Amino acid sequence: MRFMVAAIFAASIALGSLSAAEAKGCIKGAVVGGVAGHMAGHGKLGAAAGCAIGHHQAHKKASHNKKSEQK
């Protein structure tokens, strides 16, 4: 349990140094992916995949909102 808390803390510090535009959706996805990966025994891999998926979903949502505002 301590390892998971330390890993989340270290990841939040590392991701906090990124600009807000790059990390949009990543932190939320990393936390969810890390927890899911921890349950499956692959916490770091789950956090990395969660970050990538969260960033992709945030980008997709932002582009969709931008298109709907232009109409």
SEFIZA-3560 file (N, C-alpha, C; in Angstrom, 3 decimals):
REM SEFIZA-3560
<numar><xx>0.822</xx><yy>-1.185</yy><zz>0.000</zz><atom>N</atom></numar>
<numar><xx>0.000</xx><yy>0.000</yy><zz>0.000</zz><atom>CA</atom></numar>
<numar><xx>0.869</xx><yy>1.252</yy><zz>0.000</zz><atom>C</atom></numar>
<numar><xx>1.950</xx><yy>1.233</yy><zz>0.787</zz><atom>N</atom></numar>
<numar><xx>2.842</xx><yy>2.388</yy><zz>0.822</zz><atom>CA</atom></numar>
<numar><xx>3.494</xx><yy>2.617</yy><zz>-0.528</zz><atom>C</atom></numar>
<numar><xx>3.822</xx><yy>1.520</yy><zz>-1.214</zz><atom>N</atom></numar>
<numar><xx>4.447</xx><yy>1.637</yy><zz>-2.534</zz><atom>CA</atom></numar>
<numar><xx>3.499</xx><yy>2.309</yy><zz>-3.519</zz><atom>C</atom></numar>
<numar><xx>2.227</xx><yy>1.947</yy><zz>-3.474</zz><atom>N</atom></numar>
<numar><xx>1.253</xx><yy>2.537</yy><zz>-4.387</zz><atom>CA</atom></numar>
<numar><xx>1.082</xx><yy>4.033</yy><zz>-4.107</zz><atom>C</atom></numar>
<numar><xx>1.021</xx><yy>4.414</yy><zz>-2.850</zz><atom>N</atom></numar>
<numar><xx>0.893</xx><yy>5.827</yy><zz>-2.503</zz><atom>CA</atom></numar>
<numar><xx>2.139</xx><yy>6.589</yy><zz>-2.945</zz><atom>C</atom></numar>
<numar><xx>3.306</xx><yy>6.001</yy><zz>-2.739</zz><atom>N</atom></numar>
<numar><xx>4.551</xx><yy>6.646</yy><zz>-3.160</zz><atom>CA</atom></numar>
<numar><xx>4.621</xx><yy>6.767</yy><zz>-4.674</zz><atom>C</atom></numar>
<numar><xx>4.158</xx><yy>5.754</yy><zz>-5.384</zz><atom>N</atom></numar>
<numar><xx>4.174</xx><yy>5.792</yy><zz>-6.850</zz><atom>CA</atom></numar>
<numar><xx>3.222</xx><yy>6.868</yy><zz>-7.370</zz><atom>C</atom></numar>
<numar><xx>2.043</xx><yy>6.970</yy><zz>-6.789</zz><atom>N</atom></numar>
<numar><xx>1.088</xx><yy>8.006</yy><zz>-7.206</zz><atom>CA</atom></numar>
<numar><xx>1.650</xx><yy>9.388</yy><zz>-6.888</zz><atom>C</atom></numar>
<numar><xx>2.278</xx><yy>9.533</yy><zz>-5.749</zz><atom>N</atom></numar>
<numar><xx>2.881</xx><yy>10.818</yy><zz>-5.378</zz><atom>CA</atom></numar>
<numar><xx>3.998</xx><yy>11.190</yy><zz>-6.343</zz><atom>C</atom></numar>
<numar><xx>4.862</xx><yy>10.236</yy><zz>-6.672</zz><atom>N</atom></numar>
<numar><xx>5.957</xx><yy>10.503</yy><zz>-7.604</zz><atom>CA</atom></numar>
<numar><xx>5.429</xx><yy>10.821</yy><zz>-8.999</zz><atom>C</atom></numar>
<numar><xx>4.399</xx><yy>10.112</yy><zz>-9.420</zz><atom>N</atom></numar>
<numar><xx>3.816</xx><yy>10.376</yy><zz>-10.731</zz><atom>CA</atom></numar>
<numar><xx>3.171</xx><yy>11.749</yy><zz>-10.773</zz><atom>C</atom></numar>
<numar><xx>2.515</xx><yy>12.147</yy><zz>-9.698</zz><atom>N</atom></numar>
<numar><xx>1.872</xx><yy>13.469</yy><zz>-9.688</zz><atom>CA</atom></numar>
<numar><xx>2.909</xx><yy>14.585</yy><zz>-9.714</zz><atom>C</atom></numar>
<numar><xx>4.039</xx><yy>14.383</yy><zz>-9.061</zz><atom>N</atom></numar>
<numar><xx>5.107</xx><yy>15.387</yy><zz>-9.115</zz><atom>CA</atom></numar>
<numar><xx>5.700</xx><yy>15.453</yy><zz>-10.513</zz><atom>C</atom></numar>
<numar><xx>5.936</xx><yy>14.292</yy><zz>-11.113</zz><atom>N</atom></numar>
<numar><xx>6.504</xx><yy>14.265</yy><zz>-12.463</zz><atom>CA</atom></numar>
<numar><xx>5.545</xx><yy>14.880</yy><zz>-13.472</zz><atom>C</atom></numar>
<numar><xx>4.275</xx><yy>14.567</yy><zz>-13.354</zz><atom>N</atom></numar>
<numar><xx>3.296</xx><yy>15.108</yy><zz>-14.287</zz><atom>CA</atom></numar>
<numar><xx>2.991</xx><yy>16.567</yy><zz>-13.989</zz><atom>C</atom></numar>
<numar><xx>3.203</xx><yy>16.989</yy><zz>-12.773</zz><atom>N</atom></numar>
<numar><xx>2.982</xx><yy>18.382</yy><zz>-12.421</zz><atom>CA</atom></numar>
<numar><xx>3.979</xx><yy>19.312</yy><zz>-13.075</zz><atom>C</atom></numar>
<numar><xx>5.135</xx><yy>18.773</yy><zz>-13.449</zz><atom>N</atom></numar>
<numar><xx>6.136</xx><yy>19.603</yy><zz>-14.097</zz><atom>CA</atom></numar>
<numar><xx>5.826</xx><yy>19.825</yy><zz>-15.578</zz><atom>C</atom></numar>
<numar><xx>4.910</xx><yy>19.041</yy><zz>-16.147</zz><atom>N</atom></numar>
<numar><xx>4.505</xx><yy>19.238</yy><zz>-17.529</zz><atom>CA</atom></numar>
<numar><xx>3.579</xx><yy>20.434</yy><zz>-17.633</zz><atom>C</atom></numar>
<numar><xx>3.472</xx><yy>20.992</yy><zz>-18.816</zz><atom>N</atom></numar>
<numar><xx>2.533</xx><yy>22.102</yy><zz>-18.986</zz><atom>CA</atom></numar>
<numar><xx>1.107</xx><yy>21.556</yy><zz>-18.938</zz><atom>C</atom></numar>
<numar><xx>0.162</xx><yy>22.418</yy><zz>-18.663</zz><atom>N</atom></numar>
<numar><xx>-1.228</xx><yy>21.996</yy><zz>-18.519</zz><atom>CA</atom></numar>
<numar><xx>-1.790</xx><yy>21.447</yy><zz>-19.816</zz><atom>C</atom></numar>
<numar><xx>-1.354</xx><yy>21.971</yy><zz>-20.946</zz><atom>N</atom></numar>
<numar><xx>-1.882</xx><yy>21.518</yy><zz>-22.230</zz><atom>CA</atom></numar>
<numar><xx>-1.450</xx><yy>20.083</yy><zz>-22.531</zz><atom>C</atom></numar>
<numar><xx>-0.239</xx><yy>19.723</yy><zz>-22.133</zz><atom>N</atom></numar>
<numar><xx>0.259</xx><yy>18.384</yy><zz>-22.404</zz><atom>CA</atom></numar>
<numar><xx>-0.329</xx><yy>17.344</yy><zz>-21.459</zz><atom>C</atom></numar>
<numar><xx>-0.629</xx><yy>17.744</yy><zz>-20.241</zz><atom>N</atom></numar>
<numar><xx>-1.065</xx><yy>16.789</yy><zz>-19.236</zz><atom>CA</atom></numar>
<numar><xx>-2.582</xx><yy>16.690</yy><zz>-19.129</zz><atom>C</atom></numar>
<numar><xx>-3.300</xx><yy>17.360</yy><zz>-20.004</zz><atom>N</atom></numar>
<numar><xx>-4.756</xx><yy>17.366</yy><zz>-19.900</zz><atom>CA</atom></numar>
<numar><xx>-5.295</xx><yy>15.946</yy><zz>-20.055</zz><atom>C</atom></numar>
<numar><xx>-5.970</xx><yy>15.438</yy><zz>-19.054</zz><atom>N</atom></numar>
<numar><xx>-6.537</xx><yy>14.103</yy><zz>-19.082</zz><atom>CA</atom></numar>
<numar><xx>-5.568</xx><yy>13.024</yy><zz>-18.626</zz><atom>C</atom></numar>
<numar><xx>-4.292</xx><yy>13.340</yy><zz>-18.600</zz><atom>N</atom></numar>
<numar><xx>-3.282</xx><yy>12.334</yy><zz>-18.279</zz><atom>CA</atom></numar>
<numar><xx>-3.313</xx><yy>11.937</yy><zz>-16.805</zz><atom>C</atom></numar>
<numar><xx>-3.414</xx><yy>12.899</yy><zz>-15.940</zz><atom>N</atom></numar>
<numar><xx>-3.340</xx><yy>12.604</yy><zz>-14.510</zz><atom>CA</atom></numar>
<numar><xx>-4.531</xx><yy>11.754</yy><zz>-14.070</zz><atom>C</atom></numar>
<numar><xx>-5.714</xx><yy>12.148</yy><zz>-14.498</zz><atom>N</atom></numar>
<numar><xx>-6.912</xx><yy>11.378</yy><zz>-14.148</zz><atom>CA</atom></numar>
<numar><xx>-6.815</xx><yy>9.961</yy><zz>-14.714</zz><atom>C</atom></numar>
<numar><xx>-6.391</xx><yy>9.842</yy><zz>-15.967</zz><atom>N</atom></numar>
<numar><xx>-6.239</xx><yy>8.525</yy><zz>-16.593</zz><atom>CA</atom></numar>
<numar><xx>-5.168</xx><yy>7.688</yy><zz>-15.927</zz><atom>C</atom></numar>
<numar><xx>-4.071</xx><yy>8.337</yy><zz>-15.508</zz><atom>N</atom></numar>
<numar><xx>-2.985</xx><yy>7.604</yy><zz>-14.857</zz><atom>CA</atom></numar>
<numar><xx>-3.423</xx><yy>7.046</yy><zz>-13.507</zz><atom>C</atom></numar>
<numar><xx>-4.197</xx><yy>7.825</yy><zz>-12.769</zz><atom>N</atom></numar>
<numar><xx>-4.673</xx><yy>7.351</yy><zz>-11.465</zz><atom>CA</atom></numar>
<numar><xx>-5.611</xx><yy>6.159</yy><zz>-11.651</zz><atom>C</atom></numar>
<numar><xx>-6.572</xx><yy>6.302</yy><zz>-12.566</zz><atom>N</atom></numar>
<numar><xx>-7.525</xx><yy>5.207</yy><zz>-12.801</zz><atom>CA</atom></numar>
<numar><xx>-6.800</xx><yy>3.981</yy><zz>-13.356</zz><atom>C</atom></numar>
<numar><xx>-5.911</xx><yy>4.200</yy><zz>-14.326</zz><atom>N</atom></numar>
<numar><xx>-5.153</xx><yy>3.088</yy><zz>-14.905</zz><atom>CA</atom></numar>
<numar><xx>-4.211</xx><yy>2.443</yy><zz>-13.906</zz><atom>C</atom></numar>
<numar><xx>-3.621</xx><yy>3.256</yy><zz>-13.044</zz><atom>N</atom></numar>
<numar><xx>-2.724</xx><yy>2.714</yy><zz>-12.021</zz><atom>CA</atom></numar>
<numar><xx>-3.447</xx><yy>1.832</yy><zz>-11.021</zz><atom>C</atom></numar>
<numar><xx>-4.635</xx><yy>2.250</yy><zz>-10.627</zz><atom>N</atom></numar>
<numar><xx>-5.428</xx><yy>1.443</yy><zz>-9.683</zz><atom>CA</atom></numar>
<numar><xx>-5.867</xx><yy>0.145</yy><zz>-10.359</zz><atom>C</atom></numar>
<numar><xx>-6.360</xx><yy>0.261</yy><zz>-11.587</zz><atom>N</atom></numar>
<numar><xx>-6.784</xx><yy>-0.945</yy><zz>-12.305</zz><atom>CA</atom></numar>
<numar><xx>-5.593</xx><yy>-1.871</yy><zz>-12.564</zz><atom>C</atom></numar>
<numar><xx>-4.464</xx><yy>-1.281</yy><zz>-12.944</zz><atom>N</atom></numar>
<numar><xx>-3.264</xx><yy>-2.088</yy><zz>-13.168</zz><atom>CA</atom></numar>
<numar><xx>-2.747</xx><yy>-2.712</yy><zz>-11.888</zz><atom>C</atom></numar>
<numar><xx>-2.874</xx><yy>-2.017</yy><zz>-10.780</zz><atom>N</atom></numar>
<numar><xx>-2.445</xx><yy>-2.565</yy><zz>-9.487</zz><atom>CA</atom></numar>
<numar><xx>-3.257</xx><yy>-3.806</yy><zz>-9.132</zz><atom>C</atom></numar>
<numar><xx>-4.545</xx><yy>-3.738</yy><zz>-9.417</zz><atom>N</atom></numar>
<numar><xx>-5.401</xx><yy>-4.894</yy><zz>-9.133</zz><atom>CA</atom></numar>
<numar><xx>-5.019</xx><yy>-6.088</yy><zz>-10.008</zz><atom>C</atom></numar>
<numar><xx>-4.523</xx><yy>-5.811</yy><zz>-11.216</zz><atom>N</atom></numar>
<numar><xx>-4.108</xx><yy>-6.885</yy><zz>-12.126</zz><atom>CA</atom></numar>
<numar><xx>-2.637</xx><yy>-7.254</yy><zz>-11.942</zz><atom>C</atom></numar>
<numar><xx>-1.919</xx><yy>-6.504</yy><zz>-11.102</zz><atom>N</atom></numar>
<numar><xx>-0.518</xx><yy>-6.811</yy><zz>-10.850</zz><atom>CA</atom></numar>
<numar><xx>0.445</xx><yy>-6.045</yy><zz>-11.743</zz><atom>C</atom></numar>
<numar><xx>-0.041</xx><yy>-5.047</yy><zz>-12.480</zz><atom>N</atom></numar>
<numar><xx>0.806</xx><yy>-4.272</yy><zz>-13.384</zz><atom>CA</atom></numar>
<numar><xx>0.498</xx><yy>-2.788</yy><zz>-13.219</zz><atom>C</atom></numar>
<numar><xx>0.779</xx><yy>-2.234</yy><zz>-12.048</zz><atom>N</atom></numar>
<numar><xx>0.414</xx><yy>-0.859</yy><zz>-11.732</zz><atom>CA</atom></numar>
<numar><xx>1.068</xx><yy>0.179</yy><zz>-12.620</zz><atom>C</atom></numar>
<numar><xx>2.374</xx><yy>0.043</yy><zz>-12.865</zz><atom>N</atom></numar>
<numar><xx>3.081</xx><yy>1.035</yy><zz>-13.681</zz><atom>CA</atom></numar>
<numar><xx>2.601</xx><yy>0.996</yy><zz>-15.121</zz><atom>C</atom></numar>
<numar><xx>2.399</xx><yy>-0.181</yy><zz>-15.637</zz><atom>N</atom></numar>
<numar><xx>1.914</xx><yy>-0.314</yy><zz>-17.014</zz><atom>CA</atom></numar>
<numar><xx>0.495</xx><yy>0.250</yy><zz>-17.125</zz><atom>C</atom></numar>
<numar><xx>-0.334</xx><yy>0.001</yy><zz>-16.140</zz><atom>N</atom></numar>
<numar><xx>-1.691</xx><yy>0.541</yy><zz>-16.137</zz><atom>CA</atom></numar>
<numar><xx>-1.705</xx><yy>2.051</yy><zz>-16.054</zz><atom>C</atom></numar>
<numar><xx>-0.799</xx><yy>2.622</yy><zz>-15.269</zz><atom>N</atom></numar>
<numar><xx>-0.727</xx><yy>4.081</yy><zz>-15.150</zz><atom>CA</atom></numar>
<numar><xx>-0.282</xx><yy>4.709</yy><zz>-16.463</zz><atom>C</atom></numar>
<numar><xx>0.691</xx><yy>4.103</yy><zz>-17.112</zz><atom>N</atom></numar>
<numar><xx>1.167</xx><yy>4.630</yy><zz>-18.396</zz><atom>CA</atom></numar>
<numar><xx>0.075</xx><yy>4.544</yy><zz>-19.458</zz><atom>C</atom></numar>
<numar><xx>-0.610</xx><yy>3.423</yy><zz>-19.521</zz><atom>N</atom></numar>
<numar><xx>-1.690</xx><yy>3.261</yy><zz>-20.499</zz><atom>CA</atom></numar>
<numar><xx>-2.845</xx><yy>4.192</yy><zz>-20.166</zz><atom>C</atom></numar>
<numar><xx>-3.167</xx><yy>4.345</yy><zz>-18.894</zz><atom>N</atom></numar>
<numar><xx>-4.231</xx><yy>5.245</yy><zz>-18.486</zz><atom>CA</atom></numar>
<numar><xx>-3.932</xx><yy>6.689</yy><zz>-18.839</zz><atom>C</atom></numar>
<numar><xx>-2.677</xx><yy>7.079</yy><zz>-18.700</zz><atom>N</atom></numar>
<numar><xx>-2.267</xx><yy>8.437</yy><zz>-19.070</zz><atom>CA</atom></numar>
<numar><xx>-2.466</xx><yy>8.654</yy><zz>-20.564</zz><atom>C</atom></numar>
<numar><xx>-2.027</xx><yy>7.701</yy><zz>-21.370</zz><atom>N</atom></numar>
<numar><xx>-2.157</xx><yy>7.828</yy><zz>-22.824</zz><atom>CA</atom></numar>
<numar><xx>-3.622</xx><yy>7.876</yy><zz>-23.245</zz><atom>C</atom></numar>
<numar><xx>-4.431</xx><yy>7.018</yy><zz>-22.676</zz><atom>N</atom></numar>
<numar><xx>-5.857</xx><yy>6.981</yy><zz>-23.037</zz><atom>CA</atom></numar>
<numar><xx>-6.567</xx><yy>8.243</yy><zz>-22.548</zz><atom>C</atom></numar>
<numar><xx>-6.254</xx><yy>8.673</yy><zz>-21.337</zz><atom>N</atom></numar>
<numar><xx>-6.876</xx><yy>9.887</yy><zz>-20.807</zz><atom>CA</atom></numar>
<numar><xx>-6.522</xx><yy>11.113</yy><zz>-21.629</zz><atom>C</atom></numar>
<numar><xx>-5.268</xx><yy>11.206</yy><zz>-22.063</zz><atom>N</atom></numar>
<numar><xx>-4.843</xx><yy>12.325</yy><zz>-22.899</zz><atom>CA</atom></numar>
<numar><xx>-5.554</xx><yy>12.285</yy><zz>-24.247</zz><atom>C</atom></numar>
<numar><xx>-5.673</xx><yy>11.108</yy><zz>-24.820</zz><atom>N</atom></numar>
<numar><xx>-6.361</xx><yy>10.948</yy><zz>-26.106</zz><atom>CA</atom></numar>
<numar><xx>-7.833</xx><yy>11.344</yy><zz>-25.996</zz><atom>C</atom></numar>
<numar><xx>-8.499</xx><yy>10.893</yy><zz>-24.951</zz><atom>N</atom></numar>
<numar><xx>-9.913</xx><yy>11.207</yy><zz>-24.766</zz><atom>CA</atom></numar>
<numar><xx>-10.119</xx><yy>12.714</yy><zz>-24.546</zz><atom>C</atom></numar>
<numar><xx>-9.230</xx><yy>13.355</yy><zz>-23.787</zz><atom>N</atom></numar>
<numar><xx>-9.343</xx><yy>14.792</yy><zz>-23.548</zz><atom>CA</atom></numar>
<numar><xx>-9.141</xx><yy>15.568</yy><zz>-24.846</zz><atom>C</atom></numar>
<numar><xx>-8.193</xx><yy>15.126</yy><zz>-25.664</zz><atom>N</atom></numar>
<numar><xx>-7.951</xx><yy>15.786</yy><zz>-26.957</zz><atom>CA</atom></numar>
<numar><xx>-9.149</xx><yy>15.622</yy><zz>-27.880</zz><atom>C</atom></numar>
<numar><xx>-9.711</xx><yy>14.423</yy><zz>-27.889</zz><atom>N</atom></numar>
<numar><xx>-10.882</xx><yy>14.159</yy><zz>-28.731</zz><atom>CA</atom></numar>
<numar><xx>-12.070</xx><yy>15.012</yy><zz>-28.290</zz><atom>C</atom></numar>
<numar><xx>-12.278</xx><yy>15.125</yy><zz>-26.991</zz><atom>N</atom></numar>
<numar><xx>-13.384</xx><yy>15.930</yy><zz>-26.468</zz><atom>CA</atom></numar>
<numar><xx>-13.174</xx><yy>17.411</yy><zz>-26.786</zz><atom>C</atom></numar>
<numar><xx>-11.943</xx><yy>17.891</yy><zz>-26.655</zz><atom>N</atom></numar>
<numar><xx>-11.656</xx><yy>19.293</yy><zz>-26.933</zz><atom>CA</atom></numar>
<numar><xx>-11.875</xx><yy>19.617</yy><zz>-28.409</zz><atom>C</atom></numar>
<numar><xx>-11.465</xx><yy>18.727</yy><zz>-29.296</zz><atom>N</atom></numar>
<numar><xx>-11.662</xx><yy>18.989</yy><zz>-30.724</zz><atom>CA</atom></numar>
<numar><xx>-13.147</xx><yy>18.918</yy><zz>-31.084</zz><atom>C</atom></numar>
<numar><xx>-13.892</xx><yy>18.039</yy><zz>-30.427</zz><atom>N</atom></numar>
<numar><xx>-15.326</xx><yy>17.945</yy><zz>-30.679</zz><atom>CA</atom></numar>
<numar><xx>-16.020</xx><yy>19.236</yy><zz>-30.225</zz><atom>C</atom></numar>
<numar><xx>-15.632</xx><yy>19.732</yy><zz>-29.046</zz><atom>N</atom></numar>
<numar><xx>-16.221</xx><yy>20.979</yy><zz>-28.536</zz><atom>CA</atom></numar>
<numar><xx>-15.863</xx><yy>22.170</yy><zz>-29.429</zz><atom>C</atom></numar>
<numar><xx>-14.644</xx><yy>22.168</yy><zz>-29.945</zz><atom>N</atom></numar>
<numar><xx>-14.217</xx><yy>23.249</yy><zz>-30.813</zz><atom>CA</atom></numar>
<numar><xx>-15.027</xx><yy>23.254</yy><zz>-32.107</zz><atom>C</atom></numar>
<numar><xx>-15.299</xx><yy>22.061</yy><zz>-32.660</zz><atom>N</atom></numar>
<numar><xx>-16.085</xx><yy>21.957</yy><zz>-33.887</zz><atom>CA</atom></numar>
<numar><xx>-17.526</xx><yy>22.403</yy><zz>-33.657</zz><atom>C</atom></numar>
<numar><xx>-18.091</xx><yy>22.047</yy><zz>-32.507</zz><atom>N</atom></numar>
<numar><xx>-19.489</xx><yy>22.416</yy><zz>-32.236</zz><atom>CA</atom></numar>
<numar><xx>-19.624</xx><yy>23.917</yy><zz>-31.979</zz><atom>C</atom></numar>
<numar><xx>-18.562</xx><yy>24.574</yy><zz>-31.477</zz><atom>N</atom></numar>
<numar><xx>-18.613</xx><yy>26.018</yy><zz>-31.257</zz><atom>CA</atom></numar>
<numar><xx>-18.552</xx><yy>26.779</yy><zz>-32.575</zz><atom>C</atom></numar>
<numar><xx>-17.912</xx><yy>26.206</yy><zz>-33.586</zz><atom>N</atom></numar>
<numar><xx>-17.756</xx><yy>26.878</yy><zz>-34.869</zz><atom>CA</atom></numar>
<numar><xx>-19.047</xx><yy>26.902</yy><zz>-35.661</zz><atom>C</atom></numar>
<numar><xx>-19.963</xx><yy>26.013</yy><zz>-35.357</zz><atom>N</atom></numar>
<numar><xx>-21.223</xx><yy>25.928</yy><zz>-36.124</zz><atom>CA</atom></numar>
<numar><xx>-22.170</xx><yy>27.034</yy><zz>-35.779</zz><atom>C</atom></numar>
//
